[in-house]
């Protein structure tokens, strides 16, 4: 069992600021404040709702917040983003806090099948005044085709084949999937559904995290 490391709010803020700078991100004081408030909510609700296996706030900072922040630049220019299996809000909430200032046109929709998780996400949206966030309690495969997104993302959600099969009806023409993965999932890539291809693989370096992280970009094959 891992022992929790006690860090003061000031120390946590410093880890966030230094980690963001290492990622090439300039976070405003308001962005930093909201990210720290989100992490505090995640730690608080996690005691009852089991939103993440991590219990140590210091680990949450590196494994969740900085891990998600490492990917946000890949969403630059997106208009409508869908986070499938949003869980505790990773990367969706972190992306929304960053995008509110960095990409003000971006709207993020978070979908999850677990009611306690969408209840948490709804609370975070309210407490942090995230007007660019929508929360849906549903199975992604049951969402209406009329809702279209230019980027559909997931983090630790499902095998790539299932991710695409369940949600590709929501991907607008010219859009792409962006999967956040750990070790490069070559076997999953080899099992991609017909008509889909990996267009780019980007390795990520997360400050303070000694583990592999990859972004997998997937597009329709042009006919």
C-alpha positions in Angstrom: 0.0 0.0 0.0 1.4 3.4 -1.0 1.7 6.0 1.7 0.2 9.4 0.9 2.7 12.2 0.8 1.5 15.3 2.6 2.0 18.5 0.5 0.8 21.9 1.3 -1.5 23.8 -1.1 1.5 26.0 -1.9 3.7 23.0 -2.7 0.9 21.6 -4.9 0.6 24.9 -6.7 4.4 25.0 -7.3 4.4 21.4 -8.7 1.5 22.4 -11.1 3.3 25.6 -12.2 6.6 24.0 -12.8 5.0 21.0 -14.5 3.0 23.2 -16.9 6.2 25.2 -17.8 8.0 22.0 -18.5 5.2 21.2 -20.9 5.5 24.6 -22.6 2.2 25.8 -21.2 1.8 29.3 -19.8 -1.1 28.9 -17.3 -2.8 32.1 -16.0 -3.4 32.4 -12.2 -7.1 31.7 -12.9 -6.3 28.5 -14.8 -4.0 27.3 -12.1 -6.5 28.1 -9.4 -9.2 26.2 -11.2 -7.0 23.2 -11.8 -6.1 23.1 -8.1 -9.7 23.4 -7.2 -10.6 20.6 -9.5 -7.9 18.4 -8.0 -9.2 19.1 -4.5 -12.8 18.2 -5.6 -11.5 15.0 -7.2 -9.7 14.0 -4.0 -12.7 14.9 -1.9 -15.3 13.0 -3.9 -13.0 10.1 -4.5 -13.2 9.1 -0.9 -16.9 8.3 -1.4 -17.4 7.7 -5.1 -14.1 5.9 -6.1 -13.5 8.0 -9.2 -9.8 7.0 -9.4 -7.6 4.3 -7.9 -5.2 7.0 -6.8 -5.6 8.3 -3.2 -2.5 10.5 -2.9 -3.1 14.1 -4.1 0.5 14.4 -5.1 0.1 11.4 -7.4 -3.1 12.8 -8.7 -1.2 15.9 -9.7 1.3 14.0 -11.9 -0.7 11.0 -13.0 -3.9 12.9 -13.7 -3.5 16.7 -14.1 -0.1 17.0 -15.6 -0.8 13.8 -17.6 -3.8 15.4 -19.1 -2.1 18.8 -19.6 0.6 17.1 -21.6 -2.1 16.4 -24.3 -4.0 19.7 -24.4 -1.9 21.3 -27.2 -3.0 18.4 -29.5 -6.5 19.8 -29.3 -5.6 23.3 -30.6 -8.1 24.5 -33.1 -10.9 22.1 -32.2 -14.4 23.4 -32.1 -16.4 20.6 -30.5 -14.7 17.9 -28.5 -16.3 14.7 -27.1 -14.6 12.9 -24.2 -15.9 9.3 -24.2 -15.9 7.5 -20.8 -15.0 10.8 -19.2 -14.9 9.2 -15.7 -13.6 11.8 -13.2 -13.0 14.3 -16.0 -9.7 13.3 -17.5 -8.8 14.8 -19.9 -12.1 16.6 -20.4 -12.2 18.9 -17.4 -8.5 19.7 -17.6 -8.9 20.4 -21.3 -11.9 22.7 -20.5 -10.0 24.7 -17.9 -7.1 25.2 -20.3 -9.3 25.9 -23.4 -11.5 28.6 -21.7 -8.6 31.0 -22.2 -6.3 29.3 -24.7 -9.1 28.1 -27.2 -12.2 30.1 -26.3 -14.2 28.7 -29.3 -13.9 25.1 -27.9 -16.9 23.3 -26.4 -16.3 20.0 -24.6 -18.9 17.3 -24.0 -18.3 14.7 -21.4 -20.2 11.4 -21.6 -20.1 8.5 -19.2 -22.4 5.6 -18.4 -21.8 5.8 -14.6 -24.3 8.1 -12.9 -22.0 8.9 -9.9 -19.3 10.1 -12.3 -21.6 12.3 -14.3 -22.9 13.7 -11.0 -19.4 14.6 -10.0 -18.7 16.2 -13.4 -21.9 18.2 -13.2 -20.8 19.5 -9.7 -17.3 20.4 -11.0 -18.9 22.3 -14.0 -21.0 24.3 -11.5 -18.4 25.0 -8.9 -15.8 26.0 -11.4 -18.2 27.9 -13.7 -17.1 25.9 -16.8 -19.5 27.3 -19.4 -17.7 25.4 -22.1 -18.6 22.0 -20.7 -21.7 19.8 -21.2 -22.2 16.6 -19.2 -24.2 13.6 -20.6 -25.2 10.4 -18.7 -25.5 7.9 -21.5 -23.8 5.2 -23.5 -21.9 6.9 -26.3 -23.3 4.4 -28.9 -26.8 5.7 -28.1 -26.1 9.4 -28.6 -28.0 10.8 -31.6 -26.2 11.1 -34.9 -27.2 14.8 -35.1 -24.5 15.6 -32.5 -21.2 15.9 -34.4 -17.7 16.5 -33.1 -14.5 17.3 -34.9 -12.4 15.6 -32.2 -13.5 12.5 -30.2 -11.1 11.6 -27.4 -10.7 9.1 -24.6 -8.2 8.2 -21.8 -7.9 4.7 -20.5 -11.4 4.0 -21.8 -11.4 0.9 -24.1 -9.6 -0.8 -26.9 -9.2 1.4 -29.9 -11.5 -0.8 -32.0 -14.4 -0.5 -29.6 -13.7 3.2 -29.1 -14.2 3.7 -32.8 -17.0 1.3 -33.3 -19.1 2.8 -30.5 -18.6 6.5 -31.4 -17.7 7.0 -35.0 -21.3 8.0 -35.9 -20.6 11.2 -34.0 -17.4 12.1 -35.8 -17.9 14.9 -38.4 -16.4 14.6 -41.8 -12.8 15.6 -41.6 -12.6 15.0 -37.9 -10.4 12.6 -36.0 -10.1 10.4 -33.0 -7.4 11.3 -30.4 -6.8 8.4 -27.9 -4.6 9.0 -24.8 -2.7 5.8 -24.1 0.2 4.6 -22.0 2.6 2.1 -23.7 2.2 2.2 -27.5 -0.8 -0.2 -28.1 0.5 -1.8 -31.3 -1.8 -4.8 -31.0 -4.8 -2.5 -30.7 -3.6 -0.5 -33.7 -3.3 -3.7 -35.7 -7.0 -4.5 -34.9 -8.4 -1.2 -36.0 -11.8 -1.5 -37.9 -11.8 -1.4 -41.7 -11.8 2.1 -43.0 -9.7 3.6 -40.3 -6.0 4.4 -40.0 -3.5 5.9 -37.6 -2.4 9.2 -39.0 0.0 10.1 -36.3 1.6 8.8 -33.0 3.0 11.3 -30.6 5.0 10.3 -27.6 4.5 12.5 -24.5 6.9 13.3 -21.6 4.9 14.0 -18.4 6.9 15.9 -15.8 7.5 13.7 -12.7 6.0 10.6 -14.3 8.4 7.8 -15.2 6.0 6.0 -17.6 5.3 5.9 -21.3 2.5 8.0 -22.7 1.3 8.2 -26.3 -1.3 10.1 -28.3 -2.8 8.1 -31.1 -4.5 10.1 -33.9 -7.0 8.1 -36.0 -8.7 9.2 -39.2 -11.1 7.7 -41.7 -9.3 6.3 -44.8 -10.1 8.6 -47.7 -11.8 6.7 -50.5 
